[in-house]
Amino acid sequence: MNELQEFIKTFKSVNISSLSIDNKVLCSYAPIIFKNNEMFIFISEVAKHFANIKNNPNNVEIMFLEDECKAASIFARKRLSYQVNATIVDDRKEELFEVLKEVHGNEVEVFKTMLDFHFIKLEIKSGRFVKGFGKAYDIDTFNNLSLVNTPHKTAKN
């Protein structure tokens, strides 16, 4: 397993930024699951970001952000962000619900009969992985990394 996969596999939820039809950005979060090489979030129609994702499925960004208490420096928390395409995949609900249950336990059973909850597949368009100062990598559609070679600017004495 590569470093990106190791990092994201430690998360049970992901931060989401989505764009409304009137161009307002909304930040939220949702439970996330992984099946094979696919990512899915699980959200309700009641959540504001559901409408944003439904109406603007190509204007969604997610972020996996290292916990503050685990970070070596608050200024350089490890983080991985992806620009994604989002697709509602209700035809896979039973299959994905089993994965959700494996990850989050029996507490998710309450959602099984709620018709307003949906799985949304997230397909990577591009991204950035920041491992610390001077350690930023751009990511392509296939999760390939390339070092961002733009050093921080410093004052000259």
N, C-alpha and C positions, 0 to 999 in steps of 0.2 A: 504494500500500500504506500502511495507516495505522500509527501508532506501535506498537500492540499486535502487529500482524502482523510488522512489522520486527523487533521484539524476540524473539518466539518462533521466528521462522525461523532465528535464529542458533544454536538449540539442536539437539543430536542425541540428547539424553536429558532426562529430566524426573524430579524428585523426586516420590515418591508417599507419601502417608499413607493407610493402609487400616485397617479395623476388623475384628477377628476375631469369631468367633461368641461368644466369652466376653468381649467388650468390651475387648480389649487393642489399643492402637494400635501399628501397625508402620510404620516409615519405611524406605523403600528408594528405588530408582531403576530406570528402565527406558529402553531406546532408544525414541525417539518418531519417528513419521513423520507427514506431512501429505499428504492427497490432496484437492484442491479445498478445500472449507472444513471438512474432517473431520480429526480427530486420532485416532491409533492408537498404542498401546504394544504392544510385542512381548515376551512373557514366557513362562517355562516353568512347568509345573505343579509343578516341584520347588521353586520359590521360594515362601516362606511367604505373600507378598502375593498370589499367585495364588488360593489358597483364600479369603483375605479378600475379594478382589474378586468371586470367584464366589459366595460366600455373602452378601455385603453390597454388591451392586453400586451401591447408592445412597448409600453412606457412603465415598466416595473423594475425596481432594483431591490435586491435583497442584500443583507449584510450579516455576516457571522462576526461577532466582536468578542474578543477575549475578555473574560471577567476582570474587573478592576483589581480585585484582591489577588489575582494570579499573575498580573502583569509585572514585569521587571521595572517598567516605567509607565506612569500614567500618560506620558507624552508619546509613547510608542507602543500602544497596545497592538497586539497582533490582530489583524482584521482581513477579511476576505469579502469583497463585494462583487456582485454579478449584476449586469444588465441582462434581463431575461425576457423571453416571450412566455406568456401565461395562457394555458389552455384548460378549460374546465373538462374534466374527464369522468363524468358521472357513469359512463359505461364500465368503469373499472372500480366502482365503489366497494363492492364486496371484497375483491382481491386486496385493495389498498387498506380497507378497514382492518383486515387481519394483521397487516404490517403495523398499522397504528396501534393496535391492541398489544402486539409484541413489544413495542417501544414504550408505550405509556401505561400499560397495564389495564386491568378490568375497569378502571374508572371511566374509560371511554365508552363503555357499553351504553351509557345514557344517551349518547349521540347517535346511536345506530338507527333509531326510528325517527330522528328529527330530519325532516325533508329539506330544511333550509341549509343544511351543511353540505359542502362540496369539497372534493379533492381537486386541486389545481396543479397541473404539471408545469414545472418551470424548466424551460430550455435555455441554456446559456448562449448569449450573444457575444459577450465580452466581459472582462472583469479586471480586478486588481487585487493582488495579494501583498499585504504589507507585513513584513516580519520584524521590522524595527527600523532604526535610523539608517538611511542609505540602502535599505533592503526592500525596495518596492518592485513588484513584477506585474507587467501587463499579462492578461490572460486572453487567449483566443477561444473560439467556439469549441475547440477540442480539448480545452484545459491545458494547453501548452503555455509555459511561462517564458517571458523574456524580460530581462532586467531593464528597469527604467533608469536610464543613464542621465539623470538631471540632478546634480548634487545640490544640496542646500546652499543658499547664498549666505555669506558671512560678511560682516563689516571689516573693512581694511583699515588698519591703524597707520 
